[in-house]
Amino acid sequence: MGDAIGAILRLLEDGEWHDINEILAVTRLSREGLLKVLKFLESFGFIVISSENGCVRLREEVRGLLLRIQRRAGCSTGC
């Protein structure tokens, strides 16, 4: 599950909305497995899932935190 979460966070770090099929392609999880991971991330406030179309994006606060961590670690492109 950790690899899937990392892949999802890397995909979402651009701050844009991403649809489920795009995330499925990156994680290679089953649809059911992906939905469980997304609900987990949503329950801890990492992501927002659109009630209109099911698209997903990283919460701005989390995105800012990840970017600060990357800068401190000397990363510029999502280590």
N, C-alpha and C positions, 0 to 999 in steps of 0.2 A: 504493500500500500504506500510505503514511503516513496518509492520511485515514481508512482503514479502522481502523488501529491506534488513532488518536485517538478515533474513534467507539466502539470497543470499550472502551477505557479509561474514557471518560466514562460509558458504560452501567454498567460494573462498579464504579465508584468508590463505590457505595453499600454494598459489602461483601457483598451478597446473592448467592445462586446464581441464574444465568440460564441458560435452556435455549437450545439452538442456534437454534431457530426465532425466538426473540426477538432474538438477535444478528443473524441473517440479515436480519430486517426493518429493523434499524437500519443495517446496513452495505451492504445491497443487493448483496453478493457472491454468487457461486455457492456452493453447499454445499462443493464441493471447494476453492474459493479460501479460504473462511472456515476450513476445517479446516487448511489450510496456514498461515494467519496465526496461528491458535490454537496450533498446534504450535510455531511460531516463538516466540510469547510464553511458552509453557510451557518451552521449552528454555532461555530466559534467566531463568527464575524469576519472571516477572511474574504468571502466573496458575496456578491449579490447575484441572485437569479431572477431574471425578469419574469414577472407573472404574465406578461403579454405574449412573449414568444419563446420563453425558456432559455434565452441567451444568458451568458454568464460573463461577469467581469470582476476584476479584483477591486475590493474597496479601496478608495483613495488613500485612507490612512495606512493600510497595509502596504500598498504600493510605495508610498513615501518611505515607510520603514525599510522595506526591501532595498530600495535605491540607496538609502543612507548606509545600510550594511554593506552593500556592494562597493560604494565609494570608499568606505573605511578599509575594506579588504583589498582595495586597489583594482577592483573589477570594473570594466566599463560596458560589458555586454552580457550580463546575466551569467555569471560563473556557474 
